[in-house]
Amino acid sequence: MPTAVKGIFLYLYLVMDIYSRKIVGWQVYEEESSALAGELMTDICQREGVLPDQVILHSDNGSPMKGATLLATLQELGVIPSFSRPSVSNDNPYSESLFRTLKYRPEYPDRPFFDLLAARTWVQGFVDWYNHEHLHSAINFVTPEQRHKGLDVRILAQRKQVYEQAKSKHPERWSGDIRNWEPVGEVYLNPEKKQPETEGKKAA
């Protein structure tokens, strides 16, 4: 995150649960540090009640994420580390999408951040909006917070009922079935693509 001093940057540490898309922890610091990343993960695990071997932390290959201090912290917490594949810039499409949303928010400052407090204040506002107000299209237009708490099942069931009632009252307005309001199921970071049946087969 750029500052008013040319060449000086602030660094946003941000962790998202890819199942719910909720930002479960963040912090802005003046440096990149394995120790600071470890402190953030410790706070997240305590707040979220994460059990040993329950979650995997996927990150890029930056030195803070591969530092001995963070890796030791993850081992102590029982968090399994995972890293992007070498030379694959978009190996985590969820974080890429999130950071794009952050940078293209209308409220994103068009000038560098004045200081650390200004950066933290802006990120806090973004996280509050993203978690509690943003109706995320990838999870069927509920907020990340609602899905994280398991409220999406009831919300989507009610939404489905409203649509079905509307269709029954005015069927002429519908050319087909109502929109699919079923909750999104399992989420995979990089699901394996099914190969076409003809791929690899030689012509007779």
N, C-alpha and C positions, 0 to 999 in steps of 0.2 A: 504494500500500500504506500503510494508516494507521499512524501512530506514536502514542506515548504523549502527544505534544503536540498538542492540538487545532488543526486547520487545517494541520498540517505533514505532508507525505506523502513516501514514498519511491517511486521509479519503477522499474518492472521493464521492462527492454529484453529482448525475447525473439524469436528467429528460428527458424522451423520450416520444414523441407523438406516441402512438401505431398505429394510422391510417397511418401516413407517415413513421414511424420508425426513424424520424429525432431526433437527440439529440438537444433539444431546450434550454438546459441550463446545465451548470456544474460548479463545482469549487472543488478545493482540499484545505482542511484545516488541521490544526494540531490537531483538536479535533472534537468530535461529539457534535453537539449543535442544539437544537431546534431553537434558535435565528438565527443561520447561515443558517439553512434550510429555515427559513422564509424570510431572505434577498434574497436568491436565487430565491424563488418563486415570490417574489415581482418584481424582475428584469425581470423574464421570462414573467410574465403577462403584464408588461408595454411594453416590447419589442415586444411581439406577439399580443398585442392588445386584450387580453382575456377579454371577457365581463362577468359580474356576472352570475353565474349559467350556464356557458357555458361548463366548463370542470370539470372532476373528477380527483383528484390526488390519484392514488392507490400506496400504499407503503407497506413495511414490518411492523412488529410490534415493531421495535426498539424504544427505549425511545426518541430519537430526533424527530422521526416522530409522536409520540403521545404526545410530550411536549406541555404544555399550550401555550407557545409563538407561536409555529408554528400553532397550531389550531386556535388561535386568529387571526393570520395573514391571514390564509385561509378564515376565516369567513369574515374578512374585504375585502378581494379580491373577495369574492363570489365564491371561489373554494370549491367544495364538497370533503371532505376527504373519503377515502376508504382504508381498510386494509386487508392484507392477512388473510386467515382463520387460526386459531390456529393449530399448528402442521402440517401445509401443507407447505413444504419447496419450492415447485415449483408452487405456486399459481399465479405467474406472469411469464409465460414462455417467454414473450418478453424481460424482463430485464435479465432473466437467459441466454438467447441466446446472448444478447448484451454483457454481461460481459464475456461470454465464448469467443466471438469474440475478445474482448479486450485482454484477457489474452493469447490467442493463436496467436496473431499477431507476425510475424517474428521479428518485431522491438521491441517487449516487452523486456525490459532489463533483462538480466540474473543475474544481480546484484541488490541489494537494491538501492533505490533512494538516492542520496547524500544529497539532501535537498528539501525544499518545492518548490523552483524555478525549480529544475530539474523535479520534478513530474508534476508540472503544464505545463511545456514545452512539456513533452512527451504526456500528455493527450490532449493538444491543437492540436498537430500533428495528433493524432488518430482521434479526433472529425472532423477535417478538411477532413481527408481521408474518414471517415465513412459517413459523410453527403454529400460530393461533388463528390466522386470518386467511392465508393463502389456500384456496381450494385447488389442490394439486391434481392435474389431469391424469397423471400416471396411477393414482390410487382412487380413481373414480370420483374426483371432485369432493373429497373430504379434506380436512386439514391434517397435516402430519401429526399434530397433537391428538386429534380424535382417533386416528388409526393407532397411534402408539399406545393409547389407553384402551384399545379394543372397542371403542364406541362406534366405529364405522359400520359394523354389522347391523346394529339397530337403526342407525341413520339411513343407510342404504335400503333397508327393508321398508322403512317408512316412505322413503322417496319412491320406491317401486310401487307401493300401494297407491300413492297419490297419482302416479302416472296411469296405473290400471283403472282407477276410478275416472280419470279424465277421459280415457279412451272409451270406457263403457258408456259415458254420457254423450260423447260426440265422436262416434267411430268414423264418421266421414272425414275427420281431420287427420286420420292416420292411414298411411299407405301400407304399413306393415306392422310388425311387432313393436312394442315399446323399447326404449333404450335399455341396454343391459346394465342393471344396477347391482349386480352381484359383487360382493367384496373381492378385491384382488387376492389371489392365492399366494403361493410361494414366490419368492423373489430370488433371482440368481444374479451374481455379479457379472459373469461372462458365460451365459449358457452355451452349451455346445450346439452348433448348428447341425441339423440333420442333413446328411448328404443325399443328393438325388439318387434314386435307385439305379439310374443309368450310368452314374459317374464311376469311372474305373472299369467299366465293362467294355470288352472289345466287340466290335461288330462281327457278326457271324459271316 
